Amino acid sequence: MGATSHQAGAAGTAPTADRPASVRNVVLVGHSGSGKTTLVEALALTAGAVNRAGRVEDGATVSDYDEIEHRRQRSVQLSLVPVEWAGIKINILDTPGYADFVGELRAGLRAADAALFVVSAAEDGDGLSGATRMVWDECAAVGMPRAIVVTHLEAARADYGQMTDVCGDAFGADDPDAVRPLYLPLHGPAGHDGHAPVAGLLGLLSQRVYDYTSGDRVERDPDPAELALITDARARLIEGIIAESEDETLMDRYLAGEDIDLKTLVDDLERAVARGTFHPVLMAAPAAEGARKGLGTVELLELITGGFPTPLERAPVAVTAPDGATRPAVTCDPSGPLLAEVVKTSSDPYVGRVSLVRVFSGTLRPDETVHVSGHAGLHAADERVGALTSPFGKQQRTLTHCIAGDLACVAKLTRAETGDTLSAKDQPLLMEAWSMPDPLLPLAIEAHSKADEDKLSQGLARLVAEDPTMRLEQNPHTHQLVLWSLGEAHQDLALERLRTRYGVQVDPVPHKVSLRETFGAQASGRGRHVKQSGGHGQFAICEIQVDPLPPGSGVEFVDKVVGGAVPRQFIPSVEKGVRAQAARGVAAGYPLVDVRITLLDGKAHSVDSSDAAFQTAGALALREAAAGAAIHLLEPVAEVAVLVPDEYVGPVMNDLAGRRGRVVGTDRAAPGRSRVLAEIPEIEIGRYAVELRSVSHGTGRFSRTYARHEPMPPQLADKLREQAEKGSQLT
């Protein structure tokens, strides 16, 4: 790219954009620990947005500003850091690398027009996690432009050459020539440990050296040894660029020996990057103490401003009316109809709800009224836009407007949730929802105290509104309040936010599975409830027969009393009594299902019989029938579909078999990926969201749907009955 540095204004000023062509939206992607947050600091320092780069270890970085992030020393949420370079506003979206926070990553992908994949030179080939490769494939599927930046060059075992080869193998499987480095490292003198630190860059296209030895970026001509290194790698880079060129004659001219001028190569490179057909590899390192720029950050900013697409190049956005009626696709036009989307929702203790918004069309202004459209018709309302701000860590810098293609924070949109669409109130629109993973790790919770119970529902509602990868369930069968999340770290973050942000303390409790009971064979029972204690007594006798029914039949009640042995007015009382007992269970305390209860006979007293007496007699009859019968415990079985790379199909199938699962088939989901279909008891997959990640090295995903209840193995059922007798519950 070019060699001229263009620094922004003084640190602390908010960059603004007056036209979409002067905006770049880039999201940083990479596994946890790859150096994304440190890279954001280096870019902000080089662009003049900060006077000194902060460190993650000190809790002083711009993008990791939450107290939770300071304590954990890792990102847990999407953050926006806008900087300015060469007159271009760059919205840098820093995402968490930990798998539990993939919802924040997907929000960043939704808001961005290009992705910068961050990998560590200190890692071996496994440093590119399977999850990172999956995100690369997702970006490729929608044609999102991508580049790669290698970090941790200062590490003793950093190997830039090896990592560029790994990136080529991992990201260039379809076209190896499309993943090429733009620079080679210039190593300084080796230290006493033999490690030669990276002290500069060798530009392959420009054939110039960018030397950072002095602490400043100094451009010079290469010496003969450096030129030899450049020449060897330059030819492969040029071939890769020309292969993606729109000029079909360029390759022939190059092969014929013509020296292609630098401007033509740079222009073709930038066009190929913007189209998403060429993926350059760069390197970056944080600035040394006292230095004004980090190594490679100027080159990276030049690639972003020159090679990454503008919002104008994004495909028109498909929209509908809130009622589903078709509407024309919307293009990026500041004077067009308003169309914006809430990509993140958070709560500020002083401001209240804050919505991070990407504007796709029109211009958003403070104090105007917009229409908020939620998906599935869950909510729709007109709301007044509060203050518009540009976030920069904890700071919120006031904006007068936000044009199409740009990002801003909107205060006090009380009805807007993550994923909602904002549009003009007289022309409401709805954008298609983006894909989010289903939360499949359950956590049953209870309020710690009465004071917490009063605030619990409001706190949980806010959590779920902010995070679409979290789901709240009031289970009607187990009567538990269950918070579903993506993983243990996601759970811990939710509980910590409940405590610190909303002042609600909760206690995790064992998660229950909705078991059932049923009769294994026909049985009979006699319920006798006879008491005399002065005045009116209690007299009711009934005889019943219980027959098992097919799964899904529920509880049937049949009256076959003849001769008025049980007066007609008391037959509903018997039914009420047996149904109440069935709901309470007859063996281990779980609801009784799939039986027919037939009332055969009974006795009544003209004075002492009553509704209450026959209810009690009905319950006693059912309990007596159960005492002499084989009672089966039924457990819920789920249909599970596990999506994994082909190399993990065997381990996944073995793991499912170890959980009493039955594999019913496999099929091809995509090139290199298979879907394993199985039926497995739900009691065995309570923590499967965590355990699958281990089995598949972070590359597996699964979905689950309820299939049916079926008998539990006798040894497990006996164990549960013993627990029931001791007053415990299934965990």
Residue pairs with C-beta under 8 A, 6 or more apart in sequence:
1 182
1 205
1 206
1 266
1 269
1 299
1 302
1 303
1 306
1 307
2 266
2 302
2 306
3 203
3 206
3 208
3 210
3 219
5 217
5 293
5 298
6 85
6 86
6 87
7 46
7 47
7 48
7 85
8 15
8 47
8 48
8 49
8 83
8 84
8 85
9 48
9 84
10 48
11 48
11 49
11 50
11 51
13 397
14 82
14 390
14 392
14 397
14 398
14 399
15 49
15 82
15 83
15 84
15 89
15 90
15 390
16 89
16 390
16 399
17 23
17 89
17 403
17 405
17 406
18 403
19 334
19 403
20 310
20 311
20 312
20 332
20 334
20 403
20 404
20 405
20 406
21 310
21 312
22 87
22 88
22 89
22 310
23 88
23 89
23 91
23 310
23 311
23 403
23 405
23 406
24 88
24 89
24 90
24 91
24 113
24 114
24 304
24 305
24 308
24 309
24 310
25 91
25 93
25 111
25 112
25 113
25 114
25 311
25 358
25 405
25 407
26 90
26 91
26 92
26 93
26 112
26 113
26 114
26 115
26 116
26 304
26 308
27 93
27 95
27 105
27 108
27 109
27 111
27 112
27 114
27 115
27 116
28 36
28 39
28 40
28 92
28 93
28 94
28 95
28 108
28 115
28 116
28 118
29 36
29 95
29 105
29 108
29 109
29 115
29 116
29 117
29 118
29 132
29 135
29 136
30 36
30 97
30 117
30 118
30 119
30 132
31 97
31 127
31 128
31 129
31 131
31 132
32 74
32 96
32 97
32 98
33 74
33 97
33 120
34 97
34 118
34 119
34 120
34 127
34 151
34 152
35 118
35 120
35 151
35 152
36 75
36 94
36 95
36 97
36 118
37 56
37 61
37 63
37 64
37 75
37 94
38 53
38 55
38 56
38 61
38 151
38 286
39 118
39 149
39 151
39 284
39 286
40 61
40 62
40 63
40 81
40 92
40 94
41 50
41 53
41 54
41 55
41 61
41 62
41 63
41 286
42 53
42 284
42 285
42 286
42 287
42 294
42 297
43 81
43 83
43 90
43 92
43 284
43 294
43 297
43 300
43 301
44 50
44 53
44 62
44 81
44 83
44 92
45 51
45 52
45 53
45 287
45 292
45 293
45 294
45 297
46 287
46 292
46 293
46 294
46 297
46 298
46 301
47 83
47 84
47 85
47 90
47 301
48 83
48 84
49 62
49 81
49 82
49 83
49 84
49 392
50 62
53 286
53 287
53 294
54 60
54 61
54 62
55 61
56 64
56 73
56 74
57 73
59 69
59 70
59 73
61 393
62 79
62 81
62 392
62 393
63 75
63 79
63 81
63 92
63 94
63 393
64 70
64 74
64 75
64 79
64 94
65 79
65 393
65 394
66 76
66 77
67 500
68 76
68 493
68 496
68 497
68 500
69 75
69 76
69 77
74 96
74 97
74 98
75 94
75 95
75 96
75 97
75 98
75 101
76 96
76 98
76 101
76 104
76 489
76 493
77 96
77 101
77 104
77 344
77 346
78 93
78 94
78 95
78 96
78 104
78 105
78 107
78 108
78 343
78 344
78 356
79 93
79 94
79 391
79 393
80 91
80 92
80 93
80 94
80 356
80 391
80 407
81 91
81 92
81 94
81 391
81 392
81 393
82 89
82 90
82 91
82 92
82 390
82 391
82 392
82 407
83 89
83 90
83 92
84 90
85 301
85 302
85 304
85 305
86 301
86 302
86 305
88 304
88 305
89 406
90 301
90 304
90 305
91 111
91 112
91 406
91 407
93 108
93 111
93 112
94 108
95 101
95 104
95 105
95 108
96 104
96 105
98 489
99 131
99 486
99 487
99 693
99 698
100 485
100 486
100 487
100 488
100 489
100 490
100 493
101 486
101 489
101 490
101 493
102 131
102 437
102 469
102 486
103 436
103 437
103 467
103 468
103 469
103 486
104 344
105 135
106 434
106 435
106 436
106 437
107 343
107 344
107 418
108 343
109 115
109 135
109 138
109 139
109 144
110 341
110 343
110 358
110 434
111 343
111 356
111 358
111 407
112 144
113 144
113 145
113 308
113 309
113 310
113 311
113 313
113 314
114 144
114 145
114 146
114 147
114 304
114 308
114 309
115 135
115 139
115 144
115 145
115 146
115 147
116 146
116 147
116 148
116 149
116 300
116 304
117 132
117 135
117 136
117 146
117 147
117 148
117 149
117 171
118 148
118 149
118 151
119 127
119 128
119 132
119 148
119 149
119 150
119 151
119 163
119 166
119 167
120 127
120 150
120 151
120 152
120 155
120 163
121 150
121 151
121 152
121 153
121 155
121 158
121 159
121 160
121 162
121 163
121 283
122 152
122 155
122 157
122 158
123 152
123 163
124 162
124 166
125 162
125 166
125 169
127 163
127 166
128 166
128 167
128 170
129 697
129 698
130 645
130 696
130 697
130 698
130 699
131 698
131 699
133 170
133 171
133 699
134 699
136 146
136 170
136 171
139 146
139 276
140 146
140 276
143 275
143 276
144 276
145 273
145 274
145 275
145 276
145 307
145 308
145 309
146 171
146 276
146 279
147 273
147 279
147 280
147 281
147 282
147 303
147 307
147 308
148 167
148 171
148 179
148 279
148 280
148 281
148 282
149 281
149 282
149 283
149 284
149 296
149 300
150 160
150 163
150 164
150 167
150 281
150 282
150 283
150 284
151 283
151 284
151 285
152 158
152 285
153 160
153 185
153 197
153 198
153 283
153 284
153 285
153 295
154 197
154 198
154 285
156 193
156 195
158 198
160 184
160 185
160 198
160 283
164 181
164 281
167 179
167 281
168 176
168 179
168 180
169 176
171 179
171 279
172 178
172 179
172 279
177 236
177 239
177 240
177 243
178 240
178 243
178 244
178 277
178 278
178 279
179 279
179 281
180 236
180 237
180 240
180 241
180 278
180 280
180 281
181 204
181 233
181 237
181 280
181 281
181 282
181 283
182 203
182 204
182 205
182 237
182 280
182 281
182 282
182 299
182 303
183 201
183 202
183 203
183 204
183 210
183 282
183 283
183 296
183 299
184 201
184 202
184 204
184 229
184 230
184 233
185 198
185 200
185 201
185 202
185 283
186 198
186 199
186 200
186 201
186 202
186 209
186 210
186 211
186 226
187 196
187 197
187 198
187 199
188 196
188 197
188 198
188 199
188 200
188 213
189 196
190 196
191 197
198 283
198 285
198 295
199 211
199 212
199 213
199 295
200 209
200 210
200 211
200 212
200 213
200 295
201 209
201 210
201 212
201 283
201 295
201 296
201 299
202 209
202 222
202 226
202 229
202 230
203 209
203 210
203 230
203 299
204 230
204 233
204 234
204 237
205 234
205 237
205 238
205 262
205 265
205 266
205 269
206 262
207 222
207 227
207 230
207 234
208 219
208 220
208 221
208 222
209 219
209 220
209 221
209 222
209 226
210 217
210 218
210 219
210 298
210 299
211 217
211 218
211 219
211 220
212 218
212 288
212 291
212 293
212 295
215 288
215 290
215 291
215 292
216 291
216 292
216 293
217 293
217 298
222 230
238 254
238 260
238 265
239 254
240 278
241 265
241 268
241 269
241 272
241 278
242 250
242 251
242 254
242 260
242 268
243 251
244 268
244 272
244 275
244 277
244 278
245 251
245 268
245 271
245 272
246 268
246 271
247 268
250 260
250 264
250 268
253 260
254 260
266 306
269 278
269 280
269 307
270 306
270 307
272 278
273 279
273 280
273 303
273 307
273 308
274 307
274 308
274 309
274 313
280 303
280 307
282 296
282 299
282 300
282 303
283 295
283 296
284 294
284 295
284 296
284 297
284 300
285 294
285 295
285 296
286 294
287 293
287 294
287 295
287 297
310 405
311 332
311 360
311 404
311 405
311 406
312 332
312 405
314 332
314 405
316 329
316 330
316 331
317 329
317 330
317 331
317 339
317 360
317 361
317 431
318 329
318 431
318 432
319 327
319 328
319 329
319 330
319 339
319 421
319 429
319 430
319 431
319 432
320 326
320 327
320 429
320 430
320 432
321 327
321 428
321 429
321 430
322 373
322 377
322 380
322 428
322 429
322 430
327 429
330 336
330 337
330 339
330 360
330 361
330 429
331 361
332 360
332 361
332 404
332 405
333 361
333 362
333 404
334 362
334 363
334 403
334 404
335 362
335 363
336 361
336 362
336 404
337 361
337 362
337 423
337 424
337 427
337 429
338 359
338 361
338 362
338 363
338 364
338 370
338 422
338 423
338 424
338 427
339 359
339 360
339 361
339 362
339 421
339 422
339 423
339 429
339 431
340 357
340 358
340 359
340 360
340 362
340 364
340 370
340 421
340 422
340 423
341 357
341 358
341 360
341 419
341 420
341 421
341 422
341 431
342 355
342 356
342 357
342 413
342 416
342 417
342 418
342 419
342 420
342 421
342 422
343 356
343 357
343 358
343 407
343 418
344 355
344 356
344 418
344 466
345 353
345 354
345 355
345 356
345 416
345 417
345 418
345 465
345 466
346 353
346 354
346 356
346 466
347 353
347 354
347 462
347 466
347 501
348 354
349 501
351 396
351 411
351 412
352 411
352 412
352 414
353 411
353 412
353 413
353 414
353 416
354 396
354 409
354 410
354 411
355 409
355 410
355 411
355 413
355 416
356 391
356 407
356 408
356 409
357 364
357 402
357 407
357 408
357 409
357 410
357 422
358 406
358 407
359 402
359 403
359 404
359 405
359 406
359 407
359 408
360 404
360 405
360 431
361 404
362 404
362 424
363 401
363 402
363 403
363 404
364 370
364 385
364 388
364 401
364 402
364 408
364 410
364 422
365 385
365 388
365 400
365 401
365 402
366 385
366 386
366 387
366 388
366 400
366 401
367 384
367 385
367 386
368 384
368 385
369 382
369 383
369 384
369 385
369 425
370 382
370 383
370 384
370 385
370 422
370 423
370 424
370 425
371 380
371 381
371 382
371 422
371 423
371 424
371 425
371 428
372 379
372 380
372 381
372 382
372 383
372 413
372 415
372 416
372 420
372 421
372 422
373 380
373 420
373 421
373 422
373 423
373 428
373 429
373 430
374 380
374 417
374 419
374 420
375 419
375 420
375 430
375 433
379 415
379 417
379 420
380 428
381 415
382 425
383 413
383 414
383 415
383 416
385 410
385 413
386 410
386 411
386 412
386 413
387 396
387 398
387 410
387 411
387 412
388 398
388 399
388 400
388 401
388 402
388 408
388 409
388 410
389 396
389 397
389 398
389 399
389 408
389 409
389 411
390 396
390 397
390 398
390 399
390 408
390 409
391 397
391 409
396 409
399 408
402 408
410 416
413 422
416 422
417 465
417 466
417 468
418 465
418 466
418 467
418 468
419 433
419 434
419 436
419 468
421 429
421 430
421 431
423 429
423 430
436 468
436 469
437 469
437 486
437 701
438 471
438 703
439 469
439 470
439 471
439 484
439 485
439 486
439 490
439 689
440 484
440 486
440 688
440 689
440 702
440 703
440 704
441 484
441 485
441 486
441 487
441 488
441 490
441 491
441 687
441 689
441 690
442 482
442 483
442 484
442 511
442 686
443 482
443 483
443 484
443 485
443 491
443 494
443 508
443 511
444 480
444 481
444 482
444 483
444 508
444 509
444 510
444 511
444 512
445 481
445 482
445 483
445 495
445 506
445 507
445 508
445 509
446 481
446 506
446 507
446 509
447 453
447 456
447 504
447 505
447 506
447 507
448 505
448 506
448 507
449 505
452 504
452 505
452 506
455 502
455 503
455 504
456 481
456 504
456 506
458 502
459 498
459 501
459 502
459 503
459 504
460 472
460 481
460 483
460 498
460 504
461 472
462 502
463 470
463 472
463 494
463 497
463 498
463 502
464 470
464 471
464 472
467 494
469 485
469 486
469 490
470 483
470 484
470 485
470 490
470 494
471 483
471 484
472 481
472 482
472 483
472 484
473 481
473 482
473 483
473 484
474 480
474 481
474 482
475 481
475 482
475 512
475 514
477 514
477 591
478 512
478 513
478 514
480 509
480 511
480 512
482 511
483 491
483 494
485 491
485 494
486 689
487 689
487 690
487 693
488 690
495 506
495 508
498 504
498 505
498 506
499 505
510 729
510 730
510 731
511 686
511 731
512 729
512 730
512 731
513 635
513 636
513 682
513 683
513 686
513 730
514 590
514 636
515 588
515 590
515 633
515 634
515 635
515 636
515 712
515 720
515 730
516 590
516 591
516 592
516 593
516 594
516 633
516 634
516 635
516 709
517 585
517 586
517 587
517 588
517 590
517 591
517 592
517 593
517 631
517 632
517 633
517 634
518 548
518 592
518 593
518 594
518 595
518 631
518 632
518 634
519 546
519 547
519 548
519 592
519 595
519 625
519 626
519 629
519 630
519 631
519 632
520 548
520 629
520 630
520 631
520 632
521 548
521 629
521 630
522 545
522 546
522 547
522 548
522 629
523 545
523 546
523 625
523 626
523 628
523 629
524 543
524 544
524 545
524 546
524 625
525 543
525 544
525 546
525 620
525 621
525 622
525 623
525 624
525 625
525 626
525 627
525 628
526 541
526 542
526 543
526 544
526 621
526 624
527 540
527 541
527 542
527 543
527 544
527 577
527 616
527 617
527 618
527 619
527 620
527 621
527 622
527 623
527 624
528 540
528 541
528 617
528 620
529 538
529 539
529 540
529 541
529 613
529 614
529 616
529 617
529 620
530 537
530 538
530 539
530 540
530 541
531 537
531 538
531 539
532 538
532 608
536 607
536 608
536 610
537 605
537 607
537 608
538 608
538 610
538 612
538 613
538 616
539 603
539 604
539 605
539 608
539 609
539 613
540 570
540 602
540 603
540 604
540 609
540 610
540 613
540 614
540 616
540 617
541 602
541 603
541 604
541 617
542 566
542 574
542 599
542 601
542 602
542 614
542 617
542 618
542 621
543 599
543 600
543 601
543 602
543 621
544 574
544 578
544 597
544 598
544 599
544 600
544 618
544 621
544 622
544 625
545 597
545 598
545 600
545 625
546 595
546 596
546 597
546 598
546 622
546 625
546 626
546 629
547 595
547 596
547 598
548 594
548 595
549 556
549 594
549 595
549 596
550 594
551 594
551 708
551 709
551 710
552 594
552 708
553 593
553 594
553 595
553 596
554 593
554 594
555 579
555 582
555 592
555 593
555 594
555 595
555 597
556 595
556 596
556 597
557 575
557 578
557 579
557 596
557 597
557 598
557 599
558 596
558 597
558 598
558 599
559 571
559 575
559 598
559 599
560 598
560 599
560 600
561 571
561 599
561 600
561 601
561 602
565 601
565 602
565 603
565 604
566 574
566 599
566 601
566 602
566 603
566 604
566 614
567 604
567 609
570 604
570 609
570 611
570 614
571 599
573 611
573 612
573 613
573 614
573 615
573 618
574 599
574 602
574 614
574 615
574 617
574 618
575 599
575 618
576 615
576 618
577 614
577 615
577 616
577 617
577 618
577 619
577 622
578 597
578 618
578 619
578 621
578 622
580 615
580 619
581 592
581 618
581 619
581 622
581 623
582 591
582 592
582 593
582 595
582 597
582 622
583 591
583 592
584 591
585 591
585 592
586 592
586 622
586 623
586 626
586 631
587 626
587 631
587 633
587 721
587 724
588 633
588 717
588 720
588 721
588 723
588 724
589 724
589 729
590 633
592 622
593 634
593 709
594 634
597 622
599 618
602 614
602 617
604 614
632 711
632 712
632 717
633 711
633 712
633 716
633 717
633 720
633 721
634 709
634 710
634 711
634 712
635 681
635 682
635 683
635 709
635 710
635 711
635 712
636 681
636 682
636 683
636 706
636 707
636 708
636 709
637 679
637 680
637 681
637 682
637 706
637 707
637 708
637 709
637 710
638 679
638 680
638 681
638 682
638 685
638 704
638 705
638 706
638 707
639 677
639 678
639 679
639 704
639 705
639 706
639 707
640 656
640 661
640 677
640 678
640 679
640 680
640 685
640 688
640 702
640 703
640 704
641 675
641 676
641 677
641 702
641 703
641 704
642 652
642 656
642 675
642 676
642 677
642 678
642 692
642 700
642 701
642 702
643 669
643 673
643 674
643 675
643 700
643 701
643 702
644 652
644 673
644 674
644 676
644 696
644 699
644 700
644 701
645 672
645 673
645 674
645 696
645 699
646 672
646 673
646 674
648 695
648 696
648 697
648 699
648 700
649 666
649 674
649 676
651 695
651 696
652 676
652 692
652 695
652 696
652 700
653 663
653 676
653 678
655 691
655 692
655 695
656 663
656 676
656 678
656 680
657 663
659 680
659 681
659 684
659 685
659 688
660 680
660 681
660 684
660 713
661 678
661 679
661 680
661 681
661 684
662 678
662 679
662 680
663 676
663 677
663 678
664 677
664 678
664 679
665 677
666 674
666 675
666 676
666 677
667 674
667 675
667 677
668 674
668 675
669 675
679 707
681 712
682 704
682 706
683 730
685 704
688 702
689 702
692 700
692 701
692 702
693 700
711 717
712 720
720 730
723 729
723 730
